[in-house]
């Protein structure tokens, strides 16, 4: 009997991880679709604005990452950062949606999702909000950075991910704190007996996936979509899918959390260089 229960839990965990990764894959595919629908005029305008604000260097990008990591550290200290992070994600939704829709519609979409996530916290509202932020946030950021720069960042973050999970244990502790303090930083899947409309917490979650593990690949896929042909972007997406499947297998075998970014980054980078 204990063995049967253990197998059921492993199967539940594997199915939940696959579900979360599948939702991320759908968003990555939508990023390619939206990028293909972006008119050359819009791309030229955004690139002009980006050039007027100054050239983005690796040092600028790394400084931004350090600021983001410091904010993530503060998440563990103060409850107010749940709302702060939600507001930042809402701003990303607005910025990306305004490229394709009217400013008014983009505003109501961003504010509506923010209010929905904050006032009706559930597994569904949390995931929908994060996925929308990944979709609309990746597009303008991917247009502003070069593919080569993003590859460097993916490698750096992959190393940090491994150290943060296995060496310092910072990332698992951050994930637990984020869930308990209602910070929308992770996609969450409920256990089999828990409804999706229930408020998310650790004991009721069967699997979780960091928003960064969707956001960074989304930025890379967006950058490739704007800089190269759609087939190249689909090859990168295929690499991300393979990396995600490997992560699912590893997460099922290993009981503790795993760093998702290394396999995702490796799959995408290999897919990119094989297709260009």
N, C-alpha and C positions, 0 to 999 in steps of 0.2 A: 504493500500500500504506500509506504513512504516513497518508494521508487516511482510509483505511478504519479503521485502528487508532484514529485520533482520534475518529471517529464512534462506534466501539464503546465507547470510554471515556466519551464524553459520554452515551451511552445508558445505560451501567452506572451512572453517577453520577446521572442523572435517575431511574432506576428505584429506586436505593437511597434517594434523598431522598424519593420518593413513598412508599416502604415505611415510612420512619420517621415521616413526617407522618401516614400512614394509621393507624399504631399510636397516635399521639397523638390523632387524631380519635376513635378507638374509646374511648379513656380519657375524653375529654371527653363523649362520649355516655353512658358509664357514670356519669359524675358527675351528669348530668341525671337518669338513672334512679334512682340512689341518693338524690338530693335529693327526688325525687317519692315515694320510699318512706319518707322520714323523717317520723315521726309528729309532729303538733303538740306533743305532750307533751315529746318529746325536744328539739324546737326551743326550746320555752319554757324548759326546764331549762338548756340551753346558753346561751341569751340571758341568763338570770338569773345564771348563774355569771360570764358576761362583764361584766355590769353591776356585780356585786359587786366585781370586780377593778379597777374604774375605767373611765372613758370613754377610748376610744382616740382620740387626736388625730393630726392629720397629722404633727406633730413627732415623736410616738412612733413612727409608722410609718417616717418617714424615718430616725430614729435606728437603728431595727432594720435598715433597708436598709444603712446605713453600716457597721454591725457585720458584716452578712453579706458586704459587699464587702471588708472588711478580712480576714475569714476566707478569702475567695477569693484575696486577695493572698498570704496565708501559705501557701496550697496550693502556690504556686510555689516555696516555700522549704524545706518540710519534708515528708518522706515520710509521717510519722505522720498527716497530715491526711486521707489516703485513708480510714483506719479511722475517724477522727473524723467525716468527712462521712457515711460509711456508717451510723454510729451515729445521727446526727441524722435521716437519712432513715428509719431503722428506728423511731425514736421517732414520727415523723410517721405511719408506717403503723399503729403501735399505737394512737395517739390517734384516728385516723379509724375504724379497724376496730372499736374498742371501742364506737362509737356504735351499730353494727349487729349485732355479735356479742357473745358473752360475753367477759369480760375475759381468761379463760384462753385462749380460741381466738384472740383478738386478739394476746395475748402470744406464743403459739406461732407464729402467722403471721409476726409481725414478726421474732422471733428466727430462725425457720427461713429466711426470705428473707435475713436478714443473714448467717447462717452459709453459706448457699448462695452468696451473692455473694462473700464474702470468701475462702472455701476453694476454690471452683471458678470462678475468674475466667474468663469467656468472654463472647462477644458476647451470647449468650442470657441468662446470669445477670445481666449488667450491665443489659440493657434491661428484663428482667422486674422487677428490683429498682427501677429508676427509675420505671417506669410504675406500679408499686404505690404508690410514695411519692407520685407525682403524684395518683393517684386518691384515696387515703385522706387525704393531707395537704391537698388543696384543699377538701374538704368542711367541716371545722370552721373553717378560716381564712376561707373564703368566708362562713360564717355570722356571723363576728365583725366583719366590716368592711362598711361601706356601699358600694353600687354606685358612688356619686359619688367616694368616696375612692379606690377601686380604679382608676377611670378616670384620675384624676390621676396615680396611680402608674404606670399603663401608659404615659402620655404621657412622664413623666420617664424611665422606663426605656428607652423607645424612643429618646429623644434620647441617652441614655448609650450605648445599643447602637450607634448610628451613629458616635458619637465613638470608642467603644472598638474598633470594627472598622476604620474608615477613617482616623482621626486618630492615635490613640495606639498602635493595633495591640495593645492590652492583651488583648482578648478572644481573638484567635487564638492568642497566646502562652499564655494561660491554658488554652485548650482543649488545645493540644499537651502542655503540662505535665501536665494532669489525666489524659490518656490514658496517658502514659508512666509516671506515678506511681500508676496504678491507683486514681484517684479517680472515684467514680461520679457524674459531673456531666454526661455526654453520652450520648445514645442513639447507638449506633454500628452501621453496616452493613458487613459484610466484603466484600472484593472477590470477584469471581465464582469464583475458584479457591480461596478460603479458606472453611473450614467454620465454621458458626455456633458450634460448640463450642470453637473455637480461642481462645486468650487474645488480647484486643484490643490492638492497637498501631497507631501511625500509618500505617506502610507497608502494613498489611493492611486498612486501613479505606477504603472507597470514599466514604462520606458520614458526617456527624455532625450531631447536632442537640442544642443545649444543653437541659439539664433545665429551666432557667428559661423557655425558649420554650414549654414545655408547662405548667409549673407556674403561671405568672402568668395565662395564659388560663384554666387550670383553676379558679383562684380566682375569676376574674371570672364564669365560667360558673356556678360554684356559687353565688356571691352573687346573680346574676340569677335562678337557679332557686329560691332560697329567698324572694326578695323579690317576684318577679313570677310570671306564669303560665309553664307549660311551653312554649307557642308562642313567647313572648319569648325564652326560653333557647335554643330551637332556632334562632331567627333570629340570635342571637349566635353559635351554633355554625356556622351557614351562613356568617356573615361570617368566622369563623376559617378555615373550609375554603377560601373564596375567597382569603384572604390567604396561606394555605399553598400553594395552587396557583401564585399569583403568585411566591412565594418559590422554588418549584421551577423555574419558568421562568427567573428571574433567576440562580439558582445554576447552572443549566445553561449559560447564556450567559456569565456572569462566572466566570472560572477560580478567583479567590480566594474566600474566605468572604464571606458577606453577613450583614448584621444582619437577623435573622428577625423580631424583635419589632415594628418599625414597621408592616409590612403586616398582621401578625396583629392588632395593636391597632387599626389603622384599620378593618379589616374588622369586628371585633367591635363597636367603638363605633358605626359606621354602622348595623350590623344592629340594635343595641340601640335607637338613637334612631328608626329607621324603624318599629320594631315596638311601641313604647310609646304 
